[in-house]
Amino acid sequence: MTRIAIVTGASSGIGAAAAELFLDSGFYVINVSRRPCPVPGVVDMCGDLSNAGSVAELAATLSGHLTDKKPSEVCLVHNAALMLKDTAAATEDDSLSRVLQINIQAINGLNRELLPLMPSGSSVLFIGSTLSEKAVKGAFSYVVSKHAQLGMMRATCQDLMGVGIHTALICPGFTDTEMLRNHIGHDEQVIGAISAMNSFGRLVQPEEIARLIVWAHTNPVINGAVLHGNLGQVEH
Ligand SMILES: NC(=O)c1ccc[n+]([C@@H]2O[C@H](COP(=O)([O-])OP(=O)(O)OC[C@H]3O[C@@H](n4cnc5c(N)ncnc54)[C@H](OP(=O)(O)O)[C@@H]3O)[C@@H](O)[C@H]2O)c1
């Protein structure tokens, strides 16, 4: 029987690493993002999650796949996200809406169509952040959206009681990806300072979060859990 992993944002970073590990584990893997996944063998469904119409089209195409393939299990990984530099005092509504569209509404649009088609033994995994539970300066809309993902995961867990689908919020720490580099730049001194903020003095690697994602799918006992993947952050 086919096992399907649907990973949003598998064109780079954590999503690409997760797609590769699912593929190596024998899953049929679908990437949902604007660019293709760099891993050969992953099926691309290119689309823009910042556009509600595109999300509806992607959800319909994915529904068709699930109906045709009748998978024995599905792992739906909500990984794609947008992070802007903004603040509470100066964030335009349009800008906040754009972040919420990608980080929250798109998840809802995919869940609404796909959850009813996912068999018992499936999972829905949200890739949150350390910023799902705490805030830092200058990332207002991202912090708001990542906190909302925590509520969404918990509410989804409650609404799926008895269905046999488990859920979790996986919260990476500073992970060496495009998103981090775009946010903090490429200055090695800054990277060093950020690396020093955890117990191992280095950035998390995307492959480490990928292993956590695949593990979370195969262990329903963690249903409703928040899983931290941050090498042990220094608390201030
Ligand atoms: N890196 C970190 O330090 C860190 C820390 C905590 C949490 N996270 C979380 O980890 C997840 C993965 O991020 P990453 O670090 O791996 O970043 P990344 O390498 O920049 O990947 C982000 C992914 O999101 C996709 N995406 C963004 N906007 C999209 C849109 N409008 N439509 C479709 N796809 C879109 C991108 O695909 P396209 O550009 O091809 O569309 C890309 O594949 C995110 O949820 C992020 O919040 C990361």
The ligand as a Gaussian input file, in Angstrom:
#p B3LYP/6-31G(d) Opt

LIG

0 1
 N       15.440000      28.119000       9.784000
 C       15.127000      28.382000      11.047000
 O       15.970000      28.843000      11.833000
 C       13.733000      28.082000      11.542000
 C       13.501000      28.243000      12.910000
 C       12.232000      27.983000      13.406000
 C       11.234000      27.571000      12.537000
 N       11.474000      27.417000      11.204000
 C       10.370000      26.980000      10.354000
 O       10.781000      25.927000       9.522000
 C        9.949000      25.917000       8.351000
 C       10.808000      25.764000       7.122000
 O       11.637000      26.902000       6.979000
 P       13.159000      26.806000       6.489000
 O       13.982000      27.351000       7.579000
 O       13.451000      25.471000       5.936000
 O       13.140000      27.946000       5.366000
 P       13.352000      27.924000       3.793000
 O       14.502000      27.076000       3.414000
 O       13.379000      29.353000       3.418000
 O       12.028000      27.224000       3.263000
 C       10.784000      27.881000       3.259000
 C        9.874000      27.128000       2.322000
 O        8.590000      27.770000       2.333000
 C        8.136000      27.869000       0.995000
 N        7.260000      28.997000       0.801000
 C        7.441000      30.266000       1.239000
 N        6.479000      31.058000       0.741000
 C        5.680000      30.269000      -0.015000
 C        4.531000      30.519000      -0.811000
 N        4.009000      31.753000      -0.937000
 N        3.964000      29.486000      -1.468000
 C        4.503000      28.241000      -1.377000
 N        5.577000      27.953000      -0.645000
 C        6.174000      28.958000       0.020000
 C        9.416000      28.059000       0.177000
 O        9.183000      27.595000      -1.153000
 P        9.204000      28.527000      -2.478000
 O       10.052000      29.729000      -2.165000
 O        9.763000      27.619000      -3.508000
 O        7.770000      28.849000      -2.712000
 C       10.392000      27.143000       0.888000
 O       10.354000      25.851000       0.352000
 C        9.137000      27.203000       8.406000
 O        7.835000      26.929000       8.881000
 C        9.878000      28.057000       9.414000
 O        9.041000      28.980000      10.033000
 C       12.715000      27.676000      10.699000

